[in-house]
Amino acid sequence: MIKKVLGVLGGMGPAASARFYSMLTNFTKAECDQNHMEILLHSLPSIPDRTAFILKQSADDPFERIKTALEKLENAGAEIIAVPCNTAEYFYSKLQSIISVPILSITKAAVLSAYEAGFSKVGILATEGTIYAGTYQKACNIYGLQYDLPSDSEQDLLNDMIYKYIKRSLPVPYLCVLRLLQEFGEHGCDAYILGCTELSFISNALKQKNYKFIDSLEALALQSIKACGYEVNPLAVNT
């Protein structure tokens, strides 16, 4: 398969974007430097908050900044683009109508992973903007997956994890994670979708308690590797 150049628009948020680049490197089957992917990275943390705009809490529209950044990646030679931010998926269709190279869908990548894993009902853990936009709900409907959404109290816990801890480069308290999962456990889901890239940072806590989950950041990384014509290192995934 012909190898393609991956363009990555990062910065939403920076820590998750750095983790995404690490996943791309770790998950690619390679025996030397020359076997790895060619990647164009553009980190733009100044993009306005997506959730605040979607919920009409801010008039600062992120669309133009995202569009300009994607055009820059395309003009620089990106043949496929990945945007490691679930909430930015709100603008996906409009962006893809302007950008001529394929933009990978992080929500579809995550839901497809859940479907292929045989899960029947997933709990969607995401920002309020992503939940309001309905991107995960639509993707689940495409694959016939049942889903459940956070209650108000569960969403408050998610907001704290994302905005009070991870975006400030602080570790999420383990008890905060357990409280969320205990509350969400009453929804009858057989797996969770970490539908915010920052939530990738609680994946180790989930593994310790043997919770089943799909990390959307990991799903996008794996799809990016395959879409660009590279092989996935099976020994590196889910370790």
PATIPA-437533 format. One record per residue: y, x, z of N, C-alpha, C, CB in turn. Coordinates in nm, 3 decimals. Glycine has a CB too. Example, Ala and Ser with C-alpha at 12.3 -4.5 7.8 and 13.67 -1.06 7.14 Angstrom:
% PATIPA-437533
ATOM|-0.569|1.319|0.780|-0.450|1.230|0.780|-0.330|1.320|0.780|-0.447|1.131|0.905
ATOM|-0.225|1.285|0.708|-0.106|1.367|0.714|0.003|1.290|0.787|-0.060|1.408|0.572
//
This chain:
% PATIPA-437533
ATOM|-0.119|0.085|0.000|0.000|0.000|0.000|0.124|0.088|0.000|0.001|-0.096|0.122
ATOM|0.224|0.051|-0.080|0.348|0.128|-0.088|0.422|0.118|0.044|0.437|0.078|-0.205
ATOM|0.466|0.232|0.095|0.539|0.236|0.221|0.683|0.191|0.198|0.536|0.378|0.281
ATOM|0.733|0.110|0.291|0.869|0.060|0.281|0.952|0.107|0.400|0.870|-0.094|0.274
ATOM|1.084|0.113|0.377|1.177|0.158|0.481|1.216|0.039|0.568|1.303|0.224|0.417
ATOM|1.203|0.056|0.698|1.238|-0.050|0.792|1.380|-0.030|0.843|1.140|-0.054|0.911
ATOM|1.459|-0.135|0.837|1.591|-0.134|0.900|1.586|-0.213|1.028|1.698|-0.191|0.805
ATOM|1.640|-0.158|1.135|1.638|-0.225|1.266|1.781|-0.245|1.314|1.556|-0.143|1.369
ATOM|1.818|-0.370|1.338|1.947|-0.399|1.401|1.924|-0.417|1.550|2.014|-0.525|1.338
ATOM|1.966|-0.318|1.626|1.948|-0.321|1.771|2.078|-0.345|1.845|1.886|-0.192|1.817
ATOM|2.069|-0.333|1.977|2.186|-0.350|2.062|2.193|-0.485|2.130|2.308|-0.329|1.982
ATOM|2.095|-0.574|2.099|2.097|-0.710|2.156|1.969|-0.733|2.236|2.111|-0.817|2.043
ATOM|1.946|-0.673|2.352|2.028|-0.574|2.416|1.974|-0.432|2.392|2.037|-0.603|2.565
ATOM|2.049|-0.334|2.434|2.018|-0.194|2.407|1.884|-0.147|2.465|2.127|-0.108|2.461
ATOM|1.851|-0.188|2.587|1.726|-0.143|2.649|1.605|-0.196|2.573|1.720|-0.188|2.796
ATOM|1.612|-0.322|2.534|1.502|-0.382|2.459|1.488|-0.316|2.322|1.523|-0.534|2.443
ATOM|1.601|-0.281|2.261|1.598|-0.215|2.130|1.533|-0.078|2.139|1.740|-0.203|2.073
ATOM|1.564|-0.004|2.246|1.503|0.126|2.267|1.353|0.112|2.288|1.567|0.198|2.387
ATOM|1.314|0.009|2.359|1.171|-0.017|2.382|1.103|-0.053|2.250|1.152|-0.132|2.486
ATOM|1.173|-0.125|2.164|1.118|-0.163|2.034|1.091|-0.039|1.950|1.215|-0.259|1.960
ATOM|1.184|0.053|1.946|1.166|0.176|1.868|1.048|0.256|1.922|1.295|0.262|1.871
ATOM|1.033|0.257|2.055|0.919|0.326|2.116|0.789|0.260|2.075|0.932|0.326|2.269
ATOM|0.787|0.126|2.070|0.667|0.055|2.026|0.632|0.089|1.882|0.686|-0.097|2.041
ATOM|0.732|0.092|1.795|0.707|0.126|1.656|0.638|0.262|1.645|0.838|0.126|1.577
ATOM|0.683|0.356|1.725|0.627|0.491|1.722|0.486|0.493|1.781|0.717|0.588|1.798
ATOM|0.470|0.429|1.896|0.341|0.433|1.966|0.233|0.353|1.896|0.357|0.383|2.106
ATOM|0.270|0.244|1.830|0.172|0.155|1.771|0.133|0.193|1.628|0.225|0.015|1.772
ATOM|0.200|0.291|1.569|0.167|0.333|1.433|0.055|0.435|1.435|0.291|0.390|1.362
ATOM|-0.046|0.412|1.353|-0.156|0.506|1.342|-0.108|0.629|1.265|-0.280|0.441|1.272
ATOM|-0.102|0.742|1.332|-0.048|0.863|1.272|-0.111|0.987|1.334|0.105|0.868|1.287
ATOM|-0.133|1.087|1.252|-0.189|1.212|1.300|-0.086|1.324|1.301|-0.307|1.252|1.214
ATOM|0.032|1.299|1.242|0.138|1.399|1.241|0.271|1.327|1.218|0.114|1.507|1.131
ATOM|0.381|1.400|1.228|0.513|1.340|1.210|0.524|1.266|1.077|0.621|1.448|1.218
ATOM|0.469|1.326|0.973|0.485|1.274|0.838|0.414|1.140|0.815|0.436|1.376|0.739
ATOM|0.326|1.102|0.908|0.254|0.974|0.895|0.331|0.855|0.952|0.119|0.984|0.963
ATOM|0.443|0.884|1.018|0.519|0.777|1.084|0.612|0.707|0.986|0.599|0.833|1.201
ATOM|0.665|0.593|1.032|0.752|0.509|0.950|0.889|0.574|0.928|0.768|0.372|1.016
ATOM|0.948|0.539|0.813|1.088|0.573|0.790|1.170|0.454|0.838|1.117|0.606|0.637
ATOM|1.259|0.481|0.933|1.332|0.373|0.999|1.482|0.403|0.997|1.282|0.354|1.143
ATOM|1.561|0.303|0.962|1.706|0.310|0.972|1.746|0.228|1.094|1.777|0.257|0.842
ATOM|1.811|0.291|1.191|1.849|0.225|1.316|1.999|0.202|1.320|1.803|0.307|1.437
ATOM|2.037|0.080|1.352|2.178|0.048|1.369|2.191|-0.031|1.498|2.236|-0.033|1.247
ATOM|2.243|0.033|1.602|2.259|-0.033|1.732|2.403|-0.079|1.746|2.220|0.062|1.848
ATOM|2.420|-0.209|1.767|2.554|-0.267|1.772|2.567|-0.360|1.894|2.585|-0.345|1.642
ATOM|2.578|-0.301|2.013|2.583|-0.383|2.134|2.710|-0.466|2.148|2.570|-0.295|2.254
ATOM|2.811|-0.439|2.063|2.937|-0.515|2.071|2.927|-0.654|2.008|3.047|-0.438|2.003
ATOM|2.811|-0.686|1.948|2.792|-0.821|1.893|2.809|-0.923|2.005|2.651|-0.835|1.825
ATOM|2.890|-1.028|1.984|2.914|-1.126|2.091|2.785|-1.191|2.140|3.009|-1.235|2.042
ATOM|2.788|-1.238|2.263|2.671|-1.299|2.325|2.625|-1.420|2.245|2.701|-1.338|2.470
ATOM|2.498|-1.419|2.206|2.444|-1.526|2.123|2.430|-1.656|2.200|2.311|-1.485|2.067
ATOM|2.378|-1.649|2.321|2.357|-1.770|2.400|2.488|-1.840|2.431|2.285|-1.736|2.529
ATOM|2.590|-1.763|2.468|2.720|-1.824|2.501|2.777|-1.900|2.382|2.820|-1.716|2.546
ATOM|2.757|-1.846|2.261|2.808|-1.915|2.141|2.725|-2.040|2.111|2.807|-1.821|2.020
ATOM|2.594|-2.027|2.117|2.506|-2.140|2.084|2.529|-2.257|2.180|2.359|-2.096|2.090
ATOM|2.553|-2.227|2.306|2.575|-2.331|2.406|2.720|-2.377|2.412|2.531|-2.282|2.542
ATOM|2.803|-2.325|2.318|2.944|-2.361|2.310|3.022|-2.323|2.435|2.958|-2.509|2.286
ATOM|2.975|-2.215|2.501|3.048|-2.161|2.614|3.149|-2.054|2.569|2.950|-2.101|2.717
ATOM|3.139|-2.016|2.441|3.229|-1.917|2.383|3.251|-1.952|2.236|3.171|-1.773|2.397
ATOM|3.372|-1.927|2.188|3.403|-1.950|2.047|3.385|-1.823|1.965|3.546|-2.001|2.031
ATOM|3.340|-1.716|2.029|3.323|-1.587|1.963|3.191|-1.586|1.885|3.326|-1.470|2.067
ATOM|3.197|-1.614|1.757|3.078|-1.630|1.672|3.018|-1.494|1.635|3.114|-1.708|1.544
ATOM|2.890|-1.470|1.670|2.826|-1.342|1.639|2.787|-1.327|1.492|2.703|-1.326|1.725
ATOM|2.791|-1.435|1.415|2.731|-1.434|1.282|2.787|-1.324|1.191|2.751|-1.568|1.216
ATOM|2.918|-1.316|1.180|2.978|-1.219|1.088|2.943|-1.076|1.125|3.128|-1.236|1.085
ATOM|2.939|-1.047|1.254|2.904|-0.911|1.297|2.759|-0.879|1.262|2.926|-0.895|1.449
ATOM|2.671|-0.977|1.282|2.531|-0.956|1.248|2.514|-0.940|1.098|2.444|-1.073|1.300
ATOM|2.579|-1.026|1.020|2.570|-1.021|0.874|2.618|-0.886|0.822|2.654|-1.135|0.812
ATOM|2.732|-0.840|0.870|2.787|-0.712|0.824|2.692|-0.597|0.858|2.925|-0.686|0.887
ATOM|2.632|-0.603|0.976|2.538|-0.498|1.017|2.413|-0.498|0.929|2.498|-0.516|1.164
ATOM|2.362|-0.617|0.897|2.244|-0.625|0.811|2.276|-0.577|0.670|2.191|-0.769|0.806
ATOM|2.394|-0.609|0.620|2.435|-0.561|0.489|2.445|-0.409|0.487|2.570|-0.622|0.449
ATOM|2.491|-0.352|0.597|2.499|-0.206|0.607|2.359|-0.144|0.601|2.570|-0.165|0.737
ATOM|2.263|-0.206|0.670|2.126|-0.157|0.665|2.067|-0.169|0.524|2.039|-0.233|0.766
ATOM|2.094|-0.283|0.461|2.044|-0.305|0.326|2.102|-0.203|0.229|2.077|-0.448|0.279
ATOM|2.232|-0.179|0.239|2.297|-0.083|0.151|2.253|0.060|0.176|2.447|-0.093|0.166
ATOM|2.207|0.086|0.298|2.160|0.220|0.333|2.018|0.246|0.286|2.169|0.240|0.483
ATOM|1.950|0.140|0.239|1.816|0.158|0.185|1.705|0.086|0.256|1.784|0.298|0.184
ATOM|1.738|0.002|0.353|1.634|-0.075|0.422|1.569|-0.173|0.325|1.692|-0.151|0.545
ATOM|1.436|-0.177|0.326|1.362|-0.267|0.237|1.305|-0.387|0.312|1.250|-0.192|0.168
ATOM|1.296|-0.374|0.442|1.255|-0.483|0.533|1.340|-0.467|0.658|1.099|-0.478|0.566
ATOM|1.381|-0.578|0.717|1.468|-0.570|0.835|1.405|-0.642|0.954|1.607|-0.631|0.804
ATOM|1.416|-0.579|1.069|1.372|-0.638|1.195|1.491|-0.647|1.290|1.256|-0.555|1.259
ATOM|1.504|-0.761|1.356|1.611|-0.780|1.454|1.546|-0.814|1.587|1.712|-0.894|1.409
ATOM|1.532|-0.716|1.676|1.466|-0.742|1.805|1.555|-0.819|1.903|1.423|-0.612|1.868
ATOM|1.581|-0.945|1.868|1.656|-1.036|1.954|1.614|-1.178|1.920|1.811|-1.017|1.938
ATOM|1.553|-1.247|2.013|1.505|-1.383|1.987|1.619|-1.483|1.968|1.418|-1.429|2.102
ATOM|1.726|-1.469|2.045|1.834|-1.567|2.037|1.907|-1.558|1.904|1.932|-1.547|2.152
ATOM|1.912|-1.439|1.844|1.976|-1.421|1.713|1.901|-1.495|1.603|1.985|-1.273|1.679
ATOM|1.777|-1.540|1.631|1.700|-1.615|1.533|1.769|-1.747|1.497|1.559|-1.642|1.587
ATOM|1.861|-1.789|1.579|1.942|-1.908|1.552|2.010|-1.898|1.415|2.048|-1.928|1.662
ATOM|2.045|-1.775|1.375|2.117|-1.752|1.250|2.024|-1.711|1.135|2.222|-1.645|1.270
ATOM|1.893|-1.715|1.159|1.797|-1.656|1.065|1.810|-1.709|0.922|1.657|-1.681|1.114
ATOM|1.805|-1.839|0.905|1.805|-1.898|0.770|1.933|-1.864|0.695|1.787|-2.050|0.777
ATOM|2.045|-1.872|0.762|2.174|-1.843|0.699|2.181|-1.696|0.659|2.290|-1.879|0.793
ATOM|2.131|-1.608|0.745|2.132|-1.465|0.715|2.039|-1.433|0.598|2.090|-1.384|0.838
ATOM|1.920|-1.492|0.598|1.824|-1.462|0.492|1.874|-1.511|0.357|1.688|-1.524|0.523
ATOM|1.959|-1.613|0.356|2.014|-1.662|0.230|2.117|-1.565|0.171|2.079|-1.799|0.250
ATOM|2.165|-1.473|0.254|2.266|-1.376|0.210|2.206|-1.239|0.185|2.378|-1.365|0.314
ATOM|2.114|-1.197|0.275|2.051|-1.065|0.265|1.934|-1.073|0.168|2.004|-1.015|0.405
ATOM|1.929|-0.981|0.072|1.828|-0.990|-0.035|1.692|-0.933|0.005|1.877|-0.919|-0.158
ATOM|1.686|-0.852|0.110|1.556|-0.799|0.154|1.501|-0.888|0.264|1.569|-0.652|0.203
ATOM|1.368|-0.890|0.282|1.310|-0.978|0.384|1.354|-0.943|0.526|1.158|-0.972|0.376
ATOM|1.387|-1.046|0.603|1.415|-1.030|0.746|1.297|-1.089|0.820|1.551|-1.100|0.788
ATOM|1.232|-1.009|0.902|1.117|-1.057|0.976|1.161|-1.155|1.085|1.039|-0.939|1.038
ATOM|1.079|-1.255|1.111|1.109|-1.356|1.213|1.033|-1.322|1.341|1.071|-1.499|1.163
ATOM|1.107|-1.292|1.446|1.043|-1.254|1.572|0.972|-1.374|1.635|1.148|-1.196|1.670
ATOM|1.030|-1.494|1.622|0.966|-1.610|1.683|0.836|-1.646|1.612|1.062|-1.730|1.682
ATOM|0.837|-1.639|1.480|0.714|-1.670|1.406|0.608|-1.564|1.431|0.744|-1.680|1.255
ATOM|0.650|-1.438|1.446|0.554|-1.331|1.476|0.486|-1.356|1.610|0.625|-1.193|1.477
ATOM|0.563|-1.398|1.710|0.508|-1.423|1.843|0.416|-1.545|1.844|0.620|-1.442|1.945
ATOM|0.460|-1.652|1.781|0.379|-1.775|1.779|0.251|-1.753|1.699|0.459|-1.893|1.720
ATOM|0.259|-1.681|1.589|0.139|-1.650|1.511|0.040|-1.569|1.595|0.176|-1.573|1.383
ATOM|0.091|-1.474|1.673|0.004|-1.396|1.761|-0.066|-1.485|1.863|0.085|-1.289|1.834
ATOM|0.008|-1.583|1.918|-0.051|-1.677|2.014|-0.157|-1.763|1.947|0.058|-1.767|2.077
ATOM|-0.129|-1.807|1.827|-0.224|-1.889|1.750|-0.351|-1.810|1.719|-0.158|-1.940|1.618
ATOM|-0.335|-1.687|1.672|-0.450|-1.604|1.638|-0.532|-1.565|1.760|-0.405|-1.479|1.564
ATOM|-0.466|-1.562|1.877|-0.537|-1.530|2.001|-0.616|-1.649|2.054|-0.438|-1.484|2.107
ATOM|-0.598|-1.766|1.994|-0.675|-1.884|2.032|-0.616|-1.964|2.146|-0.811|-1.843|2.070
ATOM|-0.490|-1.939|2.183|-0.427|-2.017|2.288|-0.395|-2.157|2.237|-0.298|-1.947|2.339
ATOM|-0.403|-2.254|2.325|-0.378|-2.392|2.283|-0.243|-2.444|2.333|-0.489|-2.482|2.334
ATOM|-0.197|-2.393|2.448|-0.068|-2.436|2.502|0.003|-2.317|2.562|-0.086|-2.549|2.607
ATOM|0.127|-2.295|2.519|0.202|-2.178|2.565|0.327|-2.220|2.639|0.238|-2.087|2.447
ATOM|0.363|-2.143|2.738|0.489|-2.161|2.808|0.592|-2.069|2.746|0.474|-2.133|2.961
ATOM|0.703|-2.124|2.704|0.805|-2.044|2.635|0.908|-1.996|2.737|0.873|-2.127|2.522
ATOM|0.911|-1.866|2.759|1.007|-1.805|2.851|1.115|-1.738|2.767|0.938|-1.703|2.948
ATOM|1.236|-1.792|2.772|1.341|-1.744|2.683|1.478|-1.774|2.741|1.327|-1.807|2.544
ATOM|1.583|-1.729|2.670|1.718|-1.762|2.711|1.747|-1.909|2.685|1.820|-1.673|2.638
ATOM|1.851|-1.958|2.748|1.892|-2.097|2.724|1.931|-2.117|2.578|2.009|-2.136|2.817
ATOM|1.990|-2.014|2.518|2.029|-2.024|2.378|1.910|-2.042|2.286|2.106|-1.901|2.337
ATOM|1.804|-1.966|2.312|1.683|-1.977|2.230|1.617|-2.114|2.249|1.583|-1.865|2.265
ATOM|1.611|-2.160|2.374|1.552|-2.292|2.401|1.633|-2.401|2.333|1.544|-2.318|2.553
ATOM|1.764|-2.393|2.344|1.851|-2.494|2.283|1.839|-2.493|2.131|1.998|-2.470|2.324
ATOM|1.827|-2.375|2.072|1.816|-2.363|1.926|1.686|-2.422|1.874|1.827|-2.217|1.884
ATOM|1.582|-2.423|1.958|1.456|-2.486|1.920|1.371|-2.404|1.825|1.482|-2.616|1.858
ATOM|1.400|-2.275|1.812|1.325|-2.193|1.715|1.178|-2.179|1.753|1.388|-2.055|1.705
ATOM|1.149|-2.166|1.881|1.009|-2.155|1.922|0.937|-2.289|1.911|0.999|-2.103|2.066
ATOM|1.007|-2.396|1.944|0.946|-2.527|1.932|0.906|-2.555|1.788|1.042|-2.636|1.984
ATOM|0.993|-2.520|1.694|0.964|-2.541|1.552|0.846|-2.455|1.506|1.088|-2.510|1.466
ATOM|0.844|-2.330|1.551|0.734|-2.240|1.511|0.601|-2.289|1.568|0.762|-2.096|1.558
ATOM|0.602|-2.337|1.692|0.479|-2.390|1.752|0.430|-2.513|1.675|0.502|-2.426|1.901
ATOM|0.521|-2.596|1.632|0.483|-2.714|1.555|0.418|-2.676|1.423|0.605|-2.803|1.530
ATOM|0.465|-2.569|1.362|0.408|-2.523|1.235|0.260|-2.487|1.253|0.486|-2.401|1.180
ATOM|0.228|-2.420|1.365|0.091|-2.374|1.389|0.009|-2.470|1.474|0.095|-2.240|1.456
ATOM|0.067|-2.584|1.508|-0.007|-2.683|1.586|-0.032|-2.643|1.729|-0.137|-2.710|1.522
ATOM|0.056|-2.559|1.784|0.043|-2.516|1.924|0.122|-2.610|2.016|0.092|-2.369|1.940
ATOM|0.060|-2.649|2.125|0.134|-2.720|2.228|0.221|-2.620|2.303|0.037|-2.795|2.325
ATOM|0.331|-2.668|2.360|0.419|-2.577|2.433|0.486|-2.652|2.547|0.525|-2.514|2.340
ATOM|0.536|-2.575|2.640|0.617|-2.632|2.747|0.737|-2.542|2.770|0.534|-2.648|2.879
ATOM|0.845|-2.603|2.817|0.972|-2.533|2.834|1.004|-2.518|2.983|1.084|-2.607|2.762
ATOM|1.089|-2.422|3.018|1.124|-2.403|3.159|1.201|-2.522|3.216|1.207|-2.276|3.176
ATOM|1.175|-2.551|3.342|1.257|-2.649|3.414|1.392|-2.582|3.444|1.186|-2.699|3.546
ATOM|1.484|-2.657|3.500|1.615|-2.600|3.533|1.602|-2.484|3.631|1.708|-2.708|3.592
ATOM|1.518|-2.501|3.733|1.504|-2.394|3.833|1.435|-2.272|3.773|1.424|-2.445|3.954
ATOM|1.339|-2.295|3.685|1.270|-2.184|3.620|1.363|-2.111|3.524|1.145|-2.234|3.544
ATOM|1.450|-2.187|3.456|1.547|-2.124|3.367|1.646|-2.039|3.446|1.622|-2.230|3.285
ATOM|1.682|-2.085|3.565|1.771|-2.006|3.651|1.706|-1.872|3.686|1.806|-2.083|3.780
ATOM|1.577|-1.875|3.716|1.505|-1.751|3.746|1.503|-1.658|3.625|1.363|-1.781|3.792
ATOM|1.478|-1.715|3.508|1.478|-1.635|3.386|1.615|-1.573|3.361|1.436|-1.721|3.266
ATOM|1.720|-1.652|3.380|1.855|-1.602|3.361|1.884|-1.484|3.454|1.958|-1.713|3.384
ATOM|1.840|-1.496|3.578|1.860|-1.387|3.674|1.788|-1.261|3.628|1.810|-1.429|3.814
ATOM|1.662|-1.276|3.584|1.586|-1.160|3.537|1.658|-1.089|3.422|1.446|-1.202|3.494
ATOM|1.704|-1.170|3.326|1.762|-1.114|3.204|1.901|-1.056|3.229|1.771|-1.220|3.096
ATOM|1.989|-1.135|3.292|2.130|-1.096|3.301|2.166|-1.018|3.427|2.214|-1.219|3.293
ATOM|2.099|-1.048|3.539|2.134|-0.979|3.663|2.058|-0.847|3.681|2.107|-1.069|3.780
ATOM|1.945|-0.836|3.612|1.863|-0.716|3.630|1.846|-0.635|3.502|1.728|-0.754|3.684
ATOM|1.775|-0.687|3.404|1.736|-0.606|3.288|1.858|-0.560|3.209|1.643|-0.685|3.198
ATOM|1.952|-0.650|3.182|2.070|-0.609|3.104|2.159|-0.512|3.182|2.151|-0.733|3.063
ATOM|2.139|-0.503|3.312|2.213|-0.406|3.393|2.128|-0.282|3.424|2.259|-0.472|3.524
ATOM|2.016|-0.271|3.354|1.924|-0.156|3.371|1.870|-0.145|3.512|1.994|-0.027|3.334
ATOM|1.847|-0.261|3.574|1.788|-0.267|3.708|1.648|-0.325|3.699|1.877|-0.351|3.803
ATOM|1.556|-0.276|3.783|1.420|-0.332|3.782|1.418|-0.474|3.836|1.324|-0.243|3.865
ATOM|1.338|-0.558|3.771|1.325|-0.698|3.817|1.237|-0.699|3.942|1.264|-0.790|3.705
ATOM|1.283|-0.760|4.052|1.200|-0.768|4.172|1.066|-0.836|4.142|1.274|-0.842|4.283
ATOM|0.959|-0.777|4.189|0.826|-0.829|4.162|0.810|-0.972|4.214|0.719|-0.739|4.224
ATOM|0.870|-1.001|4.329|0.859|-1.135|4.386|0.928|-1.239|4.299|0.919|-1.137|4.527
ATOM|1.032|-1.197|4.227|1.102|-1.288|4.136|1.010|-1.329|4.021|1.230|-1.221|4.081
ATOM|0.933|-1.231|3.970|0.838|-1.259|3.863|0.729|-1.353|3.912|0.776|-1.129|3.809
ATOM|0.675|-1.324|4.030|0.567|-1.407|4.085|0.613|-1.550|4.111|0.514|-1.346|4.214
ATOM|0.736|-1.565|4.159|0.788|-1.699|4.186|0.797|-1.779|4.057|0.927|-1.690|4.253
ATOM|0.845|-1.714|3.950|0.855|-1.782|3.821|0.717|-1.827|3.773|0.920|-1.690|3.718
ATOM|0.620|-1.738|3.780|0.487|-1.769|3.729|0.417|-1.874|3.814|0.403|-1.643|3.722
ATOM|0.442|-1.872|3.944|0.383|-1.974|4.030|0.438|-2.111|3.996|0.409|-1.942|4.178
ATOM|0.569|-2.118|3.971|0.629|-2.247|3.934|0.581|-2.291|3.796|0.783|-2.237|3.936
ATOM|0.580|-2.197|3.702|0.541|-2.232|3.565|0.392|-2.259|3.555|0.580|-2.120|3.469
ATOM|0.314|-2.209|3.652|0.170|-2.232|3.649|0.132|-2.379|3.658|0.106|-2.158|3.760
ATOM|0.224|-2.462|3.705|0.199|-2.604|3.718|0.210|-2.679|3.585|0.296|-2.664|3.818
ATOM|0.252|-2.608|3.480|0.268|-2.672|3.349|0.137|-2.681|3.271|0.371|-2.596|3.267
ATOM|0.033|-2.616|3.319|-0.095|-2.623|3.250|-0.105|-2.540|3.124|-0.125|-2.763|3.217
ATOM|-0.025|-2.435|3.114|-0.029|-2.348|2.997|-0.139|-2.243|3.013|0.107|-2.279|2.975
ATOM|-0.201|-2.206|2.903|-0.303|-2.101|2.913|-0.249|-1.964|2.873|-0.422|-2.135|2.825
ATOM|-0.119|-1.956|2.838|-0.055|-1.828|2.810|0.096|-1.848|2.808|-0.105|-1.769|2.674
ATOM|0.168|-1.737|2.817|0.313|-1.740|2.810|0.359|-1.663|2.688|0.375|-1.681|2.938
ATOM|0.471|-1.705|2.631|0.537|-1.626|2.528|0.664|-1.569|2.590|0.569|-1.713|2.400
ATOM|0.672|-1.437|2.593|0.794|-1.371|2.641|0.894|-1.378|2.526|0.767|-1.221|2.687
ATOM|0.968|-1.489|2.521|1.054|-1.519|2.408|1.195|-1.465|2.421|1.060|-1.663|2.390
ATOM|1.212|-1.364|2.500|1.336|-1.287|2.507|1.293|-1.142|2.512|1.426|-1.328|2.633
ATOM|1.353|-1.058|2.429|1.306|-0.919|2.421|1.320|-0.845|2.554|1.382|-0.843|2.313
ATOM|1.418|-0.884|2.636|1.433|-0.821|2.766|1.313|-0.849|2.857|1.561|-0.868|2.834
ATOM|1.249|-0.963|2.837|1.135|-0.999|2.922|1.013|-0.910|2.897|1.097|-1.145|2.899
ATOM|1.018|-0.830|2.792|0.912|-0.731|2.770|0.898|-0.639|2.890|0.940|-0.648|2.643
ATOM|1.006|-0.623|2.964|1.005|-0.534|3.080|0.929|-0.590|3.199|1.146|-0.502|3.121
ATOM|0.889|-0.717|3.195|0.807|-0.771|3.305|0.660|-0.777|3.264|0.856|-0.912|3.347
ATOM|0.626|-0.724|3.147|0.489|-0.735|3.099|0.389|-0.665|3.190|0.479|-0.677|2.959
ATOM|0.427|-0.553|3.250|0.334|-0.483|3.339|0.302|-0.567|3.463|0.392|-0.347|3.382
ATOM|0.402|-0.639|3.513|0.379|-0.726|3.629|0.282|-0.838|3.592|0.512|-0.786|3.680
ATOM|0.292|-0.889|3.470|0.199|-0.994|3.426|0.058|-0.939|3.412|0.246|-1.054|3.292
ATOM|0.046|-0.818|3.359|-0.086|-0.757|3.342|-0.153|-0.735|3.478|-0.074|-0.624|3.266
ATOM|-0.074|-0.697|3.578|-0.131|-0.671|3.711|-0.195|-0.796|3.769|-0.023|-0.619|3.805
ATOM|-0.140|-0.911|3.736|-0.193|-1.038|3.787|-0.283|-1.108|3.687|-0.078|-1.130|3.826
ATOM|-0.315|-1.038|3.578|-0.406|-1.090|3.474|-0.357|-1.218|3.409|-0.543|-1.114|3.533
ATOM|-0.226|-1.234|3.396|-0.171|-1.347|3.324|-0.181|-1.320|3.174|-0.024|-1.373|3.365
ATOM|-0.213|-1.423|3.098|-0.219|-1.411|2.953|-0.079|-1.434|2.896|-0.321|-1.513|2.893
ATOM|-0.039|-1.347|2.804|0.095|-1.361|2.748|0.104|-1.294|2.612|0.199|-1.303|2.843
ATOM|0.205|-1.335|2.538|0.242|-1.273|2.411|0.382|-1.217|2.428|0.235|-1.375|2.291
ATOM|0.397|-1.088|2.406|0.526|-1.021|2.414|0.589|-1.027|2.274|0.512|-0.872|2.465
ATOM|0.697|-1.102|2.258|0.758|-1.118|2.126|0.806|-0.985|2.069|0.875|-1.215|2.133
ATOM|0.849|-0.893|2.155|0.894|-0.762|2.108|0.776|-0.685|2.048|0.958|-0.681|2.225
ATOM|0.662|-0.692|2.115|0.542|-0.625|2.064|0.494|-0.692|1.935|0.429|-0.629|2.170
ATOM|0.501|-0.824|1.930|0.457|-0.895|1.809|0.543|-0.855|1.689|0.465|-1.048|1.831
ATOM|0.673|-0.841|1.711|0.762|-0.800|1.602|0.735|-0.656|1.560|0.909|-0.815|1.644
ATOM|0.706|-0.569|1.657|0.677|-0.429|1.624|0.551|-0.420|1.539|0.660|-0.346|1.753
ATOM|0.447|-0.492|1.576|0.322|-0.489|1.501|0.342|-0.545|1.360|0.212|-0.567|1.574
ATOM|0.418|-0.655|1.349|0.443|-0.713|1.217|0.525|-0.617|1.132|0.516|-0.848|1.231
ATOM|0.619|-0.547|1.192|0.702|-0.451|1.119|0.619|-0.338|1.060|0.811|-0.394|1.210
ATOM|0.527|-0.288|1.141|0.441|-0.178|1.096|0.358|-0.221|0.976|0.348|-0.130|1.211
ATOM|0.296|-0.338|0.988|0.211|-0.388|0.879|0.292|-0.421|0.755|0.133|-0.513|0.925
ATOM|0.407|-0.485|0.774|0.490|-0.526|0.660|0.541|-0.406|0.582|0.608|-0.609|0.708
ATOM|0.558|-0.294|0.649|0.608|-0.173|0.584|0.495|-0.087|0.527|0.690|-0.092|0.681
ATOM|0.371|-0.136|0.535|0.260|-0.067|0.470|0.193|0.040|0.553|0.307|-0.007|0.346
ATOM|0.210|0.035|0.685|0.147|0.134|0.773|0.034|0.069|0.851|0.251|0.195|0.870
ATOM|-0.051|0.152|0.910|-0.163|0.103|0.989|-0.126|0.101|1.137|-0.288|0.189|0.966
ATOM|-0.180|0.002|1.206|-0.160|-0.008|1.351|-0.266|0.074|1.421|-0.165|-0.155|1.398
ATOM|-0.226|0.148|1.523|-0.319|0.225|1.605|-0.381|0.131|1.709|-0.247|0.347|1.675
ATOM|-0.507|0.091|1.692|-0.568|-0.008|1.781|-0.581|0.044|1.924|-0.704|-0.048|1.729
ATOM|-0.584|0.175|1.941|-0.599|0.231|2.075|-0.469|0.222|2.156|-0.643|0.376|2.065
ATOM|-0.356|0.206|2.088|-0.228|0.206|2.156|-0.184|0.066|2.196|-0.123|0.270|2.070
ATOM|-0.235|-0.035|2.130|-0.192|-0.173|2.156|-0.266|-0.227|2.277|-0.218|-0.264|2.032
ATOM|-0.189|-0.303|2.360|-0.245|-0.366|2.481|-0.300|-0.265|2.581|-0.355|-0.463|2.442
ATOM|-0.233|-0.150|2.591|-0.275|-0.051|2.692|-0.169|-0.041|2.799|-0.300|0.089|2.627
//
